[in-house]
Amino acid sequence: MIAAFLALPAAAEGLRVATWDAGLSRRGPGLLLKDIRNDTAQVAAVTRIVDAIAPDVLLLTGIDWDYDGQALAALNETFAQPYPHLFAPRPNSGWPSGADLDGNGKLGEARDGHGYGRFPGQGGMALLSRYPIEADRARDFSKMLWKDLPDGQSAGADLSPEALSVQRLSSTAHWDVPLELPSGAQLHLLAFAATPPVFDGPEDRNGRRNRDESAFWLHYLDGELDALPPEAPVILLGDANLDPMDGEGRRDALDLLLNGPHLQDPQPRSDGATQAADPAHQGDPGLDTADYDGPGNLRLDYVLPATDLKVTGAGVVWPKPGAPLAKAAEAASRHKMVWVDIALP
């Protein structure tokens, strides 16, 4: 039944790459691990979707990090075919900055972390792969200061000098992770999850930071940072937390990622998002990846292969009501898994 509305699993000579904010963040440390061990309905729904879509590479955003990787390891064991390779360095989310970043005169609050979080690691990222991850060659740009981004917008964010001196660009993380493919070739995954461009004031601090978290990749791919981009093919993936046309945000950097010279947009779509269209929205509702009430449904999650990679299929796991996986997709998360199939280089 699942094959009736989804493409068949990627062929042996192909690669299925997916990203998903699967709703695996909790309000306190250790609670996610408890829910995984108890096989709650939400965790079971996540597992069912991962098993059905069977991505070869999966970036999970919005998943709580812990020191020993216990939650990620426990989640991996719930899958019918656990992933042999995992990558989850410490994220910025919830990590104390030591400064009063929000300027309210108090230290140690959720908004004083390098990225918003009630505890260190809340809402982090994790990469799961069937192909070897060259972790020793991975680049983690998460400690880069916001003020050091070329042509960035931190100067107008109303940050104190103390805050500006420590505020990192990445609200969660920016990674360049190389994979070793069966042919011996490399594929680089450029992974990130940006802050929502809301929950701030007239200074538009989160809107500016969200914009610059996407702009980072433009500078990286253009060779404008100290670290040169890889010569191997790349796939940019993650939660940009920004819709190209609807909702709030500064869209110029995202537009260049979607329409610039380095990456292609396969425009993954779904029947469920089309049926759940918001009449007032300007964008194509079939491309939406998140089911929201207040701002309406939005396209927030992306898999953007390099222009020299051949895309053979793409989709969003947002089934129409009554279709296979519809209940699981609703129970798992407001965000929907985005997947893209490519021919192996």
N, C-alpha and C positions, 0 to 999 in steps of 0.2 A: 504493500500500500504506500509506503514512504516513497518508493521510486515513482509513484504516479504523479507526484508534484515537485519532486526534486530531481536534479540531475543525478545520474548514477555516480557512485563513488569514483574518485579519480582513477584513471587507468594506471597500469604499472609504470608507463613511461611519462606520466603526468605528476603534477604536484598540486595538492589542494592546500591552500593557505587561508586561515580564518582568524578573525579577531572577534572578541565578544566581552562586553561587560556583563558577566553572568550573574550579577547580584550577589557576589560572594564576600561581602563586607558586613561586619557586625558592629555593634556599639561598644564592644569591649574585647580585650585580648583573650584569646582562647575560646571564644564563643563559636567561631567558625569551625574549629577542629571538633568541638562538641557536637555541632549540628551534622558534620560529615559522618562522625562515628555513629550518630543516632539515625542516620539515613532519613533526614527530614524530607518532607514532600518537595520542598524547593530544591534541595540537593539532588534528590532522585530525578527531578525534571531536568536539571542541568546535565546529569549523567546520560539521560535518555537522548537528549539532543546531540551531545558529543558523540555518542555511539552511532546515532543514525547518520550524521553528516560525515563523520570519520575524517576530519582534516588531518593531513600529514604534519602540518605545523599549526599550532594554535597559540595565539597571544590572548591571555586572559587579562583584562583590566578590571579594576574594582575588586580585587581579591586581597584579603588581608595577608600580610607577610608576618612570619615569625622567625626567630633566630635559627631554629633547626630545620626549617622547612617542613614541619610536621603536617600542617594543614594541607599544603600542596601535595605532599607525598600521600596522605590519606585520600585526598580527592582523586589522585591519579589511580589509586588502587580500586576505585569504584567503576572505572571504565572497563568495558569488555576486553579491550586491548590497551593496557597501560602504556604510556609513552616511555621509551627508554632513556630519553634525554630531557632534563629539566634545567631551567635557568631562571633564577629569581634573586638577584642582588637586592640589597636593602634599598627601598624607595625613599624619596623625600617626604612623602605624605606622613604627617603626624610626628616627624622627627624634630625635636626642639631646636630652635635657632639660637636660643639664649638672648633674643632681643624682643622688644615690644613691637612686633611687626604691624599690628593693627592700631597702635597709638592710643590705646585706651587706658594706659597707666598700669596694666597688669601683665605679668609674665607667665609663661607656661600654659596658656590657653590654646584651644584648638587652632585658632587663627594665627598663633605665634610660631607654628611649625613651619619648616621650609615649604611644606605643602599642607593644606588643611587636613587635620586628623585629630581624633580624640585620644589616640595612642599611637606610639611609633609603629609604622607599617600599615596603618588602617588604609584600605583601598589602594593597595599596591598593584604590581604587575607580575605576571609569570609567563614564561615561554615554555611550551611543551612541544617536543619534536620527535619524529620517527627517524630523523637523520641526525648524525653527530653534530653537536654544537661545539664549536671551537672556542670554549669559554676563555681560554688564556689569551685569545686574540680579540675578544670582544672589547668594545669601547663603551664606557659608561660616562656620559657627559652631564650627569645629574648634578654635579657640584659646581657647574659653571654659574657664575653670578649673572643675574639679570642685566646689571649695568654694563657688562662686558659684551653683550650681543651687539654686533654692528647695526647701526640705525635702529636700535630698539626703542621702545616707548616707555621705559621705566622712569625717565626724567619727569614725565607728567603725571605720575601715579601717586603723588602726594605722600611719598615715603620720607621719613626722617633720615638725616645723614647716617645715623646708626643702622637703621633698617636697610637702607640702600647698600650699605657696606657688607651686609651678610645675606641679603635676599637672593636666593637662587632662582634661576629661570625656570627650571623644571618643577612643576607642582607635584609630579609623581616621578617620572624618569624620562630620559632620552638615551636609547641604546642603539648601537650598531653591532649586531650579532651575526658572525659568519657561520653558515652551515656548510658541511661537507656533503656534496651530492654523490650519488653512486658512480657517476662518471669521473669523479675526482675534482670536478669543478667546484667553485665556491658560489654561494648565494648569500647576500648580506640582507638581513632583516633590520630595517630602521623602525624601531618601536617607540611609541610614546603614548601618554594619556594626559590631556591638558585640563586645566581648571575650567569650570563653567564661566562664561563671560557675564555672570550676574552675581547677586549677593554682595554688592559693593555700593558706593555712593556716586556723587556727581563726578568724581575724579576718574571713574571707570577703571579702577585698578585691575579688577579681574578681567575686564574686557581687553585691556592693554596686554596683560600677561598672556591671556589665551591666544591673542594674535601673535605674540612673539614666540610662543611655544611652537607654532606652525612655521613661523619665519625662520626659526633656527635651521630647519631642514633645507630651506632655500639657500641659506649661506653655506651650509655644509656641502650640498650638492654642487654649488657653484665654486667650491674651493676657496672660500673667503674666510675660513677659520684656520687656526693653527694645525688642526688635524685634517689632512687631505681626505677626500672621499675615496671609497674603494674603487678599484678598477673593475671588479666583478659586478655582475648584475645585482640590482637592489630591488627590494619590495618595501615600501613604506606602509605601515599598518598601525592601527590603534584608534583611540577615541580622541578625536580632535575637539569634541564638545562644541561643535560649531556647524550650523547648517549653511549651505551656500547661498540661500535666499531668504529663509524664514527665521524667526526668533531674533534674539539680540546678538550682537557681536560685531567685531571688525574683520571684514572678510577678505581684505586684499591679499594677505599671505596665503590663505587657503585657496583662493581663486588661482593663484600662480602655481600652487602644487597640483591642482586639478587640471589646469590648462597650459602649463608651462612645458619646456622642452625635455625635462628629465623623466616624467612619469606619465602614465596613461590611466584614465578613469574607466574601468569596465562597466560602471554604472549598474551594480548589482541591484535587483529589484525583487518584489514579492507581490503576490495577489492580495495577501492580508493587508499590507500597507495601502494598497490601492483602494480597497474597500473601506478602510478607516480614514479616508482623506478628510482633511480640514478645509472647508470651502473657502476660507479667507486666505489660505496660504498661496504663495506664488510659485513654489517649486513643484516638481513632479512628485506626487505623493507616493508613487510606487517605489521611489528610492529611499524613503524614510527608514530609519533603523531603530528609532526609539519611540515608545508609546507613552506620550505625556498628555496630561489634561490641561494645565495652565497655559503653557506656550503652544500647545498642540503637538502633534507628532513631528519629529525632526529627523533629518539625516545627520548623524553625529559620528558614525563609525565608518572607517575606510580601510580598504586594501588597494593600494596603488602600485602596480608593478612598473618597473622601468619600461621605457618605450621599446626597448629591443627584446623584450620577452613576449612570447606568443600566448595570449589568453584564449583558452578553449571553453570557458564557462564561468558563470558567476551567479550569485543569488544571495538573498536575505531570508533567514528562517523566520518568516512571519506568515504562517499559513492562514488562509481564510477560515472562518468559523466552520467547524465540522470536519476539516481536513486533517490528515495525519499530522501529529505533533502539535496541533493547535493548542491543546490544553497544556502540554508541556512548555511550549514557548510562553504562554501567558503566566504559568506558575513560576517559571524560572526567573525572569527579569523583565524590567521595562525595556531594556535594550535587547536587540535581536542579533543573533550571530550573522556575520557577513563573511562569505567565502568566495574565493576566486580560484579557479583551476588554471594552471599554466603548463605548457610543455617544458619539460626539463631541459635546461641549457646543456 
